[in-house]
Amino acid sequence: MSKRGKKNVEENGDGDQDNGTAPAAKKGKKGKEPEAPILYNDPPDKMTSTDGRAANMKITSWNVDGLRAWVKKKGLDWVRSEGPDVLCLQETKCAEKSLPDEITSMPEFPHKYWAGSDEKEGYSGVAMLCKTEPLKVTYGIGKEEHDKEGRVITAEFPTFFLVTAYVPNSGRGLVRLDYRKTWDVDFRAYLTDLDKRKPLVLCGDLNVAHEEIDLKNAKGNKKNAGFTAEEREGFGQLLAAGFSDSFRELYPEQANAYTFWTYMMNSRSKNVGWRLDYFLLSSALLPGLCDSKIRNQAMGSDHCPITLHLVV
């Protein structure tokens, strides 16, 4: 992360940060060989549900950590190779008027939707790009204190809602933890109300590692943003409200599977990371779950993309 990036985190209490993910230097004899990193290899995609139906919906989500830089890093080449039906992006940091032509003109996704911060250009922001036009698209969750930051887009399709979200980071020194707790309550209420009308898929950077298995350095991060007891409890309450973590549904014991690595200390090559990006599903959609993928070989951001295969 650049000096400017760190400054923005401190001022805004937002943006992903190191959160203590970088391994501490160990005292010991010189010349000791470092431990080989334990990597996660994304297994082959499962394209059928447990009851034998073929997947007919593919959704990809990616926190791009700045859309314009990500486009320059050839992020769209990977997207074309992946070929999702819907592409959801978070932390676009780009006003609609400044969007690169390379993405606004993409013929693969004729239906494109953007949300950004009302007050701070280059802050937060989400996008949803669709091959098929949704029945309806809405922005925010109906509360001004949250919606002014451009964090949520909801698309209604015939059989389900798709919600993409960039959840507020509690910030260095937990300066926004109280706000985050308010967000968690209000966002859960929004999702619960949607679920009464039609089942939903929630995807995005939810800015929390739920359990110790979801980050490398659990012990050292219990008082850092993304792994506080309050944030983990908020996520647990979301699951208790009837939503399932699709990755853990399929891979309950899989360790070392992360979606975010700080730029510092070669954390990505060492796989010292966090699982902050998720697909959550309403219980009614679980029978159609085929696979939940972590595409950790895809570069271009401090997050990697994730992909969902689903029967809808």
Secondary structure, DSSP 8 states (H G I E B T S, - for coil): --HHHHHHHHHHS-S---TT-S-----S-TT----------------B-TTS-B--EEEEEEE-SSHHHHHHTTHHHHHHHH--SEEEEE-----GGG--HHHHT-TT--EEEEE--SS-TTS--EEEEESS--SEEEES-S-HHHHTT--EEEEE-SS-EEEEEE-----GGGTTHHHHHHHHHHHHHHHHHHHHHS-EEEEEE-----SGGGBS-SGGGTTSTTS-HHHHHHHHHHHHTTEEEHHHHH-TT--S--SB--SGGGHHHHT--B--EEEEEEGGGGGGEEEEEE-TT--SSSB--EEEEE--
